[in-house]
């Protein structure tokens, strides 16, 4: 029987939704490390990676998150 420890070590840290909310994003459609967020008419897909949010695509202008 194999241990589950390698799976636990590769587990993604819980995303910090508050970082997006502080920048005015409304977070929805959460799936693991991914989410869709809206701000006004802008819609963006973000990925939580290495303790930061990264924009994957969307209709909003590119900015730092």
BADOLO-603759 format. One record per residue (C-alpha): residue in one letter; x, y, z. Coordinates in Angstrom, 3 decimals, always signed. Example, Ala and Ser with C-alpha at 12.3 -4.5 7.8 and 13.67 -1.06 7.14 Angstrom:
2
['A' [+12.300 -4.500 +7.800]]
['S' [+13.670 -1.060 +7.140]]
***
This chain:
65
['X' [+0.000 +0.000 +0.000]]
['X' [+1.386 +3.418 -0.994]]
['X' [+1.136 +6.493 +1.163]]
['X' [-0.741 +9.596 +0.043]]
['X' [+1.979 +12.020 +1.147]]
['X' [+3.169 +12.888 -2.422]]
['X' [-0.392 +13.963 -3.252]]
['X' [-0.602 +16.165 -0.205]]
['X' [+2.726 +17.842 -1.021]]
['X' [+1.457 +18.788 -4.501]]
['X' [-1.813 +20.234 -3.194]]
['X' [-2.517 +23.785 -4.368]]
['X' [-2.585 +26.392 -1.609]]
['X' [-6.013 +27.909 -1.030]]
['X' [-6.575 +30.926 -3.288]]
['X' [-6.843 +34.330 -1.635]]
['X' [-10.045 +35.773 -3.105]]
['X' [-9.688 +38.927 -0.990]]
['X' [-6.752 +40.090 -3.142]]
['X' [-9.069 +40.292 -6.152]]
['X' [-11.911 +41.859 -4.170]]
['X' [-9.619 +44.632 -2.903]]
['X' [-8.978 +45.584 -6.531]]
['X' [-12.706 +45.842 -7.202]]
['X' [-13.311 +42.419 -8.780]]
['X' [-16.479 +40.418 -8.081]]
['X' [-15.380 +36.790 -7.881]]
['X' [-17.608 +33.974 -9.176]]
['X' [-17.414 +30.608 -10.924]]
['X' [-14.663 +29.289 -8.655]]
['X' [-13.039 +25.990 -9.638]]
['X' [-9.950 +25.043 -7.662]]
['X' [-7.176 +27.499 -8.518]]
['X' [-9.266 +29.171 -11.254]]
['X' [-12.026 +31.760 -11.162]]
['X' [-13.965 +34.129 -13.361]]
['X' [-14.170 +37.672 -12.021]]
['X' [-16.107 +40.742 -13.146]]
['X' [-15.527 +44.453 -12.728]]
['X' [-18.038 +46.621 -14.546]]
['X' [-18.280 +45.201 -18.066]]
['X' [-14.903 +43.477 -17.824]]
['X' [-14.738 +39.703 -17.403]]
['X' [-11.449 +37.929 -16.682]]
['X' [-10.262 +34.389 -15.928]]
['X' [-7.610 +34.257 -13.195]]
['X' [-5.391 +31.438 -11.935]]
['X' [-3.975 +31.279 -8.390]]
['X' [-0.328 +30.213 -8.685]]
['X' [+2.619 +30.570 -6.277]]
['X' [+0.688 +32.875 -3.960]]
['X' [-0.434 +35.329 -6.688]]
['X' [-3.230 +35.775 -9.184]]
['X' [-2.370 +35.498 -12.882]]
['X' [-4.655 +36.626 -15.666]]
['X' [-5.306 +33.901 -18.240]]
['X' [-7.658 +35.823 -20.500]]
['X' [-10.682 +38.041 -20.687]]
['X' [-12.123 +41.309 -21.906]]
['X' [-10.468 +43.712 -19.442]]
['X' [-7.251 +45.660 -20.106]]
['X' [-4.124 +43.957 -18.779]]
['X' [-3.054 +45.147 -15.325]]
['X' [-1.065 +43.826 -12.401]]
['X' [-2.951 +41.788 -9.859]]
***
